Amino acid sequence: MREMLYLEDIEAGQRFTTGHHPLTEDEILAFARDYDPQPFHIDPEAARHSFFGGLAASGWHTAAISMRLQVDSGPPLAGGMIGASVELNWPLPTRPGDVLHVESEVLEVTPSRSRPDRGFITLKSQTLNQKGEVVQVQISKLLVWRRKAP
């Protein structure tokens, strides 16, 4: 079990790297059928003739995998990864056979002025494939608990 991090333990520049997730075609198809049933996500033949030129995972699938990786092996925030806001970008498609991991950096730590038991961090997380290509960039503002109020 990893030691939990409180606001006092976190500083700008701190970095975290997750474990890996291999992505299969079957997993892409199953997720897309349930949550994003567009032809380039659910039909390999249609995908070949699409903007993507082949089967591509839904961006929401990439985001879900990234979240799972962060929860399992990313920053161990006390109380969990509680999002206040997020910005997502998908610069490249995620493909069958990709092996994903997430690299994160704390950009900012801001104690709350009105609630002394908490604060916020701004975390930039990049999801990369096995080639080191960035397939998702996420900037999140996360609520982080203090160990004790000042």
Backbone bond lengths (Angstrom), bond angles and torsions (degrees), N, CA, C in turn:
res aa  C-N    CA-C-N  psi(-1)  N-CA   C-N-CA  omega(-1)  CA-C   N-CA-C  phi
1 M - - - 1.456 - - 1.527 109.44 -
2 R 1.320 115.68 133.65 1.461 120.87 -178.41 1.526 110.83 -83.40
3 E 1.333 115.37 149.32 1.454 120.36 177.31 1.523 109.31 -72.21
4 M 1.320 116.08 130.74 1.459 121.66 -178.17 1.530 110.94 -72.90
5 L 1.323 115.29 144.47 1.458 121.77 179.36 1.522 110.53 -103.42
6 Y 1.315 114.85 132.01 1.457 122.15 174.27 1.520 108.10 -106.56
7 L 1.318 116.44 170.72 1.463 120.84 -176.70 1.533 111.50 -53.06
8 E 1.324 116.75 -39.36 1.471 120.76 -178.75 1.533 112.70 -64.59
9 D 1.326 117.06 -20.49 1.464 121.88 -176.71 1.533 112.89 -89.68
10 I 1.316 116.21 -6.63 1.466 120.57 -170.84 1.517 110.34 -110.44
11 E 1.327 115.27 139.40 1.471 120.00 177.07 1.522 110.08 -140.87
12 A 1.316 115.37 154.49 1.462 121.06 177.73 1.522 109.09 -56.87
13 G 1.313 115.48 139.03 1.463 121.32 -179.62 1.517 113.52 96.17
14 Q 1.316 117.17 -15.99 1.464 120.60 178.86 1.531 108.89 -63.52
15 R 1.343 116.82 140.17 1.468 121.97 -176.42 1.528 110.86 -124.01
16 F 1.336 113.63 152.41 1.459 121.70 179.04 1.519 108.46 -140.40
17 T 1.328 116.69 143.54 1.466 122.09 175.62 1.519 108.03 -130.10
18 T 1.323 115.79 134.41 1.465 120.73 -178.25 1.525 111.34 -90.31
19 G 1.309 114.01 177.40 1.456 121.53 168.80 1.521 109.74 -72.88
20 H 1.329 116.32 -166.29 1.465 121.87 -173.91 1.526 112.13 -117.73
21 H 1.335 114.48 153.75 1.467 121.19 176.41 1.525 108.76 -133.80
22 P 1.341 118.18 113.38 1.470 120.46 174.58 1.529 109.48 -79.26
23 L 1.319 116.24 132.32 1.461 121.74 -175.42 1.526 110.24 -105.65
24 T 1.313 116.49 125.47 1.468 120.94 -178.93 1.528 110.61 -101.99
25 E 1.330 114.86 159.97 1.464 120.12 175.53 1.521 110.52 -60.87
26 D 1.325 117.39 -42.64 1.465 120.49 179.85 1.527 111.79 -59.45
27 E 1.329 116.50 -39.80 1.462 120.93 179.29 1.534 110.43 -65.60
28 I 1.337 116.68 -42.28 1.470 121.02 178.37 1.528 110.08 -60.98
29 L 1.331 116.52 -47.79 1.463 121.14 -178.68 1.526 111.61 -62.68
30 A 1.327 117.39 -43.70 1.469 121.28 -178.35 1.528 111.12 -64.11
31 F 1.333 117.11 -46.79 1.465 120.05 179.55 1.528 109.79 -61.17
32 A 1.318 116.83 -47.44 1.462 120.89 -176.46 1.526 111.87 -64.59
33 R 1.320 117.34 -40.25 1.473 119.39 178.35 1.534 110.41 -58.69
34 D 1.337 116.35 -38.49 1.467 120.72 -178.02 1.530 113.66 -80.90
35 Y 1.354 117.94 -35.53 1.459 119.66 -167.90 1.522 116.77 -126.41
36 D 1.311 119.63 -18.64 1.467 120.99 -177.11 1.531 109.06 -152.59
37 P 1.344 117.10 65.63 1.461 121.38 -169.99 1.538 114.44 -77.63
38 Q 1.310 115.77 60.60 1.455 120.72 174.98 1.526 108.58 -95.37
39 P 1.343 118.16 149.47 1.469 121.14 -173.83 1.531 114.68 -53.96
40 F 1.318 118.05 -37.32 1.470 119.89 -178.05 1.519 112.92 -74.94
41 H 1.354 116.83 -6.15 1.468 121.67 175.45 1.527 112.66 -106.24
42 I 1.349 117.39 -21.69 1.472 119.30 -172.63 1.528 114.40 -119.63
43 D 1.318 117.92 -7.41 1.466 120.90 -176.30 1.530 109.59 -135.76
44 P 1.335 117.55 102.88 1.464 120.15 -177.50 1.527 114.07 -55.33
45 E 1.324 117.77 -36.50 1.471 120.14 179.75 1.529 110.76 -69.36
46 A 1.319 117.46 -47.58 1.467 120.82 176.90 1.529 110.36 -61.21
47 A 1.317 116.79 -36.73 1.467 121.00 -179.53 1.530 111.85 -62.88
48 R 1.343 116.82 -35.08 1.474 120.22 179.12 1.531 111.79 -60.86
49 H 1.333 116.91 -28.47 1.463 122.18 -177.76 1.529 112.30 -100.29
50 S 1.316 116.74 11.63 1.463 121.24 -178.17 1.527 110.99 -99.57
51 F 1.296 115.29 177.76 1.466 123.58 173.69 1.530 110.99 -49.73
52 F 1.335 117.73 -35.67 1.463 122.33 -175.14 1.518 113.73 -80.09
53 G 1.322 117.93 -19.19 1.463 121.04 178.98 1.516 113.65 67.25
54 G 1.299 117.88 19.18 1.459 123.30 179.77 1.508 109.45 162.32
55 L 1.314 115.08 169.36 1.457 120.80 -177.79 1.532 110.35 -58.69
56 A 1.330 115.74 131.49 1.468 122.34 179.06 1.522 108.59 -130.52
57 A 1.298 115.62 138.80 1.468 119.63 175.90 1.521 109.05 -69.80
58 S 1.307 116.02 148.48 1.462 120.93 172.38 1.530 108.50 -59.26
59 G 1.325 115.94 143.15 1.467 119.06 174.12 1.514 111.41 -58.75
60 W 1.338 115.58 -33.13 1.463 119.49 179.04 1.523 111.06 -68.58
61 H 1.324 117.11 -29.83 1.461 121.00 175.35 1.534 109.43 -68.28
62 T 1.330 115.68 -45.32 1.466 120.00 176.95 1.528 109.92 -58.47
63 A 1.339 116.32 -42.31 1.468 120.32 179.18 1.527 111.35 -64.05
64 A 1.340 116.72 -40.07 1.464 120.07 -179.82 1.529 111.44 -66.53
65 I 1.333 116.45 -42.05 1.469 120.11 177.13 1.522 109.83 -63.22
66 S 1.331 116.72 -43.05 1.465 121.10 179.60 1.522 110.80 -60.46
67 M 1.324 116.46 -40.93 1.465 120.21 178.69 1.521 110.25 -63.71
68 R 1.319 116.79 -44.65 1.469 120.34 179.69 1.528 110.76 -60.93
69 L 1.336 116.57 -43.87 1.461 120.33 178.01 1.530 110.78 -61.15
70 Q 1.327 117.32 -42.25 1.468 121.04 -179.96 1.531 110.90 -63.85
71 V 1.325 116.39 -43.81 1.464 119.99 -179.13 1.534 110.75 -66.41
72 D 1.330 116.28 -41.49 1.467 120.22 -177.25 1.526 113.46 -73.73
73 S 1.333 117.20 -38.49 1.471 117.97 -171.85 1.515 114.39 -147.79
74 G 1.334 117.32 15.57 1.463 121.32 176.34 1.515 110.53 -90.98
75 P 1.323 117.38 -153.39 1.468 119.58 -179.20 1.532 110.76 -61.99
76 P 1.327 117.99 122.84 1.468 121.13 -177.51 1.529 111.72 -82.50
77 L 1.323 116.02 76.36 1.459 120.88 -175.86 1.517 110.97 -76.22
78 A 1.318 115.81 130.20 1.463 121.23 177.83 1.522 108.66 -59.60
79 G 1.315 116.33 128.16 1.459 120.44 179.95 1.519 113.72 87.43
80 G 1.332 118.30 -3.59 1.455 121.56 177.16 1.513 113.56 98.43
81 M 1.326 114.98 175.56 1.467 122.00 178.61 1.526 107.66 -90.50
82 I 1.312 115.49 96.08 1.458 121.90 -176.06 1.522 108.33 -102.03
83 G 1.309 115.95 109.67 1.461 120.82 -175.84 1.512 112.77 -83.12
84 A 1.335 115.48 136.48 1.461 121.67 172.71 1.528 109.90 -103.14
85 S 1.331 116.50 -34.36 1.461 121.59 175.70 1.517 108.59 -161.35
86 V 1.341 115.33 161.57 1.457 119.75 -178.85 1.521 109.86 -153.45
87 E 1.324 115.01 146.67 1.461 122.74 171.17 1.523 106.52 -125.27
88 L 1.325 116.84 128.37 1.462 122.20 -177.66 1.519 110.66 -119.28
89 N 1.332 115.65 140.82 1.463 122.53 173.08 1.515 108.06 -137.13
90 W 1.327 115.99 142.64 1.457 122.17 178.07 1.527 108.48 -122.01
91 P 1.337 118.13 87.96 1.465 120.82 -175.97 1.523 114.67 -69.98
92 L 1.326 117.50 -26.08 1.465 122.45 178.67 1.525 109.05 -139.51
93 P 1.327 117.59 150.69 1.463 119.03 176.81 1.524 112.14 -71.58
94 T 1.315 114.39 150.32 1.459 121.65 172.35 1.528 106.75 -92.81
95 R 1.331 116.59 133.70 1.469 121.99 -172.18 1.527 111.97 -119.13
96 P 1.338 116.25 159.52 1.460 118.87 172.67 1.528 109.93 -57.13
97 G 1.308 116.42 138.04 1.463 121.01 -178.98 1.517 113.72 92.57
98 D 1.338 117.67 -13.35 1.464 119.20 177.06 1.527 109.60 -65.80
99 V 1.311 114.93 145.18 1.460 122.14 174.23 1.523 105.67 -115.56
100 L 1.316 115.54 112.74 1.465 121.51 -171.86 1.524 112.43 -99.04
101 H 1.321 114.58 147.17 1.455 121.71 167.51 1.528 107.34 -147.51
102 V 1.334 116.59 165.82 1.458 121.99 -176.37 1.523 109.42 -121.37
103 E 1.318 115.02 133.34 1.465 122.37 173.60 1.523 107.36 -117.05
104 S 1.336 116.37 126.59 1.461 121.60 -175.32 1.515 111.22 -124.30
105 E 1.330 114.23 151.79 1.464 121.24 174.96 1.523 108.54 -137.13
106 V 1.333 115.88 134.42 1.460 121.42 174.72 1.532 107.35 -75.92
107 L 1.328 115.86 121.62 1.462 120.62 179.18 1.517 112.65 -92.29
108 E 1.350 115.12 -33.09 1.463 119.09 -174.58 1.515 110.04 -155.74
109 V 1.330 116.17 145.70 1.462 123.12 174.30 1.525 106.83 -124.65
110 T 1.328 116.51 124.20 1.462 120.68 -175.44 1.523 110.22 -131.68
111 P 1.331 118.69 106.82 1.459 120.18 174.58 1.533 109.80 -64.55
112 S 1.317 116.59 144.51 1.469 120.87 177.05 1.518 109.14 -71.95
113 R 1.319 116.44 138.41 1.468 120.75 176.21 1.526 111.50 -83.07
114 S 1.336 115.51 -31.29 1.464 118.82 -175.22 1.528 113.55 -96.25
115 R 1.336 116.93 -19.77 1.466 121.28 -178.69 1.529 108.83 -127.30
116 P 1.308 118.45 97.57 1.465 121.37 -173.93 1.529 114.90 -67.79
117 D 1.336 117.69 -10.05 1.468 120.38 -178.60 1.524 112.88 -87.44
118 R 1.351 117.47 2.76 1.466 119.65 -174.69 1.514 111.93 -154.52
119 G 1.315 113.68 175.25 1.457 121.90 174.26 1.519 107.71 -161.23
120 F 1.326 115.44 -167.25 1.459 120.59 -178.67 1.516 109.90 -133.78
121 I 1.308 115.16 148.18 1.452 120.26 168.61 1.528 107.88 -120.43
122 T 1.308 115.31 149.42 1.455 120.98 170.51 1.514 105.84 -104.45
123 L 1.329 115.93 121.73 1.459 122.24 -174.87 1.523 109.54 -119.76
124 K 1.325 116.20 122.49 1.467 121.02 173.82 1.522 107.32 -96.83
125 S 1.344 115.74 121.36 1.458 121.26 -177.97 1.515 109.26 -122.79
126 Q 1.317 115.17 128.73 1.456 121.08 176.63 1.521 108.79 -113.66
127 T 1.324 115.87 128.17 1.456 121.55 174.68 1.518 106.74 -95.21
128 L 1.320 115.69 125.40 1.458 121.48 -177.08 1.515 110.64 -118.90
129 N 1.330 115.52 151.56 1.460 120.33 173.98 1.529 109.53 -92.86
130 Q 1.309 116.81 -176.15 1.460 122.88 -176.32 1.530 112.88 -65.47
131 K 1.323 118.00 -17.14 1.468 121.78 178.13 1.524 111.69 -90.60
132 G 1.341 116.51 -1.96 1.458 120.49 -176.72 1.520 112.85 83.02
133 E 1.335 116.94 10.21 1.459 121.22 178.61 1.531 109.38 -81.70
134 V 1.318 116.19 137.72 1.457 121.18 179.07 1.525 108.77 -81.93
135 V 1.335 116.18 120.60 1.461 121.18 179.45 1.531 112.05 -106.24
136 Q 1.331 116.48 -13.70 1.469 120.38 175.86 1.520 109.16 -153.38
137 V 1.329 115.34 139.57 1.460 121.99 171.89 1.520 106.75 -123.15
138 Q 1.313 115.10 129.04 1.459 120.68 -178.51 1.518 108.72 -129.84
139 I 1.323 116.09 127.00 1.464 121.89 172.70 1.523 105.80 -110.74
140 S 1.323 116.33 116.58 1.468 121.36 -175.17 1.516 110.66 -120.52
141 K 1.305 114.78 141.30 1.455 121.13 168.14 1.523 104.94 -103.31
142 L 1.331 116.42 117.37 1.459 122.31 -174.77 1.520 111.03 -115.80
143 L 1.316 115.91 138.23 1.452 121.26 172.82 1.527 107.96 -76.60
144 V 1.324 116.46 132.29 1.466 121.21 178.31 1.528 107.75 -131.81
145 W 1.320 114.90 131.70 1.470 120.78 -178.89 1.526 110.62 -77.37
146 R 1.323 114.52 148.96 1.468 121.00 170.63 1.519 108.06 -85.15
147 R 1.315 115.06 153.16 1.461 120.11 175.68 1.529 108.93 -63.82
148 K 1.317 114.91 -42.50 1.479 121.35 175.62 1.520 107.18 -154.57
149 A 1.292 116.03 148.31 1.468 120.45 179.11 1.515 110.61 -68.83
150 P 1.339 116.85 142.06 1.487 119.87 179.67 1.512 112.33 -67.46
